[in-house]
Amino acid sequence: MRADMASASEIWVPAFFDEVRAPDSADALKVASANAQLAQWTQLLTSVVVRACVRVGWSAAAKGHKLQRLPQVGQEYLGIDVMAFAASLDDTHPPVGDALGRRRTRWPFPVAVFELENSRDDDRVAYSLWKVLSVRAPLRVVFAYRADWESGRALVHALGESVV
C-alpha cells in the first residue's frame, strides 16, 4: 500500500465507522439491507460516506450533496458516486499543501473516490472497481451490497481474479 493511501485510509476509515455506527445510520442501514431495499441502502450509505468525509475535513460531492469546491459546481464528477477533496482555501491565501502533502489548486485531484454498487450483477461491481482504480486518488473504495457473507466473499475473490 502506498504511503498516501495508508494516510488517507487511516484518516477516513475511523470516521466512517463512527458515522455508520451512529444509531440513526446503523438502524436505517440494517432495515434497508435486511429488506433488500437497495435504492434506500445506497442513499443512506452515500450520506454516511459524505458525513465521514466532512468529519475528517474533506468536502465531498455525491447525489444530493452538491459541492462548490471546484469551478464547475456539481453533485457527481466523472460518474463517480462520491468524490472527496481536501478542504479549500479562499483566494486570499497562497497555495499550500493539504493533509496528504499535495498542493491546492483550482482543479485538485480527489483525495478519495467511492462507488456504492447495489447491483447483484458481479460484472457491474467489477466495473465500479475498475472505475475507481482508474482515478488518481490516494483512497479508492467500492461498497457492494450482498445479502450474505458468503456471497460477499465470493464477490471479493472474483474481483481479485477479474479486475485486480
N, C-alpha and C positions, 0 to 999 in steps of 0.2 A: 504494500500500500504506500502510495506517495505521501510525503510529509504533509502537504497542504490538504490532501484528502483526509488524513488522520485528524488534522486540526479541525477541519470543518465538521467531521462526524463527531468528534469529541465535544464540540461546541453545541451542535444541534440535537444529537440523539437524546441527551438527558432532558432537554426542553420538550422534545416530542413526547417522551414517556410521561412527563409531568402533565402535559396537555391531554394526552389520550386517557390518562388515569383519572382526570377530573371527573367527579360524579356525573355531571350532565353529559359530558362526552362519552364516558365509558358506558353508561346505561343506554344512551341512544344508539351507539355503535353496536352494542350487544343485541338489541332488539332488531335493528336493521339487518345485521349479519345472520341472526338465528332465523329470521323470516325471509331471507334471501331477497330483501328489498335493496337491490343493487344500486339503483339510482340514488336512493337515500343514503346508503353506505358511502358512496362516492362523494356526495355533497358534504356529509358530516366529516369524513376523513380529510377532505380538501380543507375545510375550516380548521381542523386540528393542525394540519401541516402548516398552514399560513400562520396560525397563532404561535406555533413553535418557532417559526422564522422570526416573527416580530419579537418574541420573548428574548431571542439572542441578538437583537439589534439589526436584523436584516429586514428589508422591505420585500414584499412578495406580490406577484401577480398571479391571479387564478380566476376562474369563472366566479363572479360575484365578489371579487376582490380587485378592484381597479387599482393600478399602480401609476403614479405620476412621476416616478423617479427618472424615467427615460424621456428624451424629447418626444417620442411617439407614445402617447398615453394608451394603455391597453389593459386587458384582463388576462390574455394569454399571448405569449410570444413564441414564435416558431412552432406552434401546435403542441407545445409542452404544457401539461396540466398546471403545474406550479413552477414558477421560476423565481428564485430569490437573489437579491443583490445586497451588497454591503451598504450600510447606511450612507446617505448622500450628504454632501456639504452644500451650503449655498454658494453663490458665485463670488462672494467676498473673500473666501478662503482659498489659498493656493492649493493645488492638488497635493494630497498626502496619501500614504498607504492605508489600506483597510486592515482589519484584524489579521488577515492572512498575508499581509505584506505587499498587496497589489496597489498600484497607483489608481486613483479615482479619475474617471473620465466621464464625458457626457454619455458615451456608449460603452459602459463597462461589460465585461463578461460576467455571467452569473456566478455566484458563489455556490449555488446549489440548484439542481433541477429534479423534479419529481413527476412521475407518471403514476396515476391511480387507475388501474385497469380492472374493470368489473366483468369483462367478457370471460366466458367459460372456454373460449377457444384459445388453446395454447399458442397458436401462431399469432394471435392478436397481442398476447402478453409478450411474446418474443419480439414483436415489432416495437412495443413500448420500451423494452430493454434496449434494443438496437438504437432507438431514438435517443435515449438519454446517454448512451455510450458514445453517440456521435456529436455530443455537445461538449464544448470546452468548459468544464466546471469541476471544482475540486470534489464536490459531493453530488453523486448521481444515485437516485433511489427509485425503485419501482415497487409499488404496492399492488398486489394481485389478490383478488377475492377467490378463495376456495372454501368450500363448505366444510372440509375436514382436513386434519393434519396430514394424513397420508397422501391425499391428492395435492396438497401444497408441497410436500417433499418431492413427490414425483415431478411436479412442475419445475421446481428449482433444479433438479437433476437434468431434466430435458433442456432447460435454458442453458445450463452449463455446457451441454453437448452441442446445441444448435447455434448458440449466439456467441458465447464467451469462448 
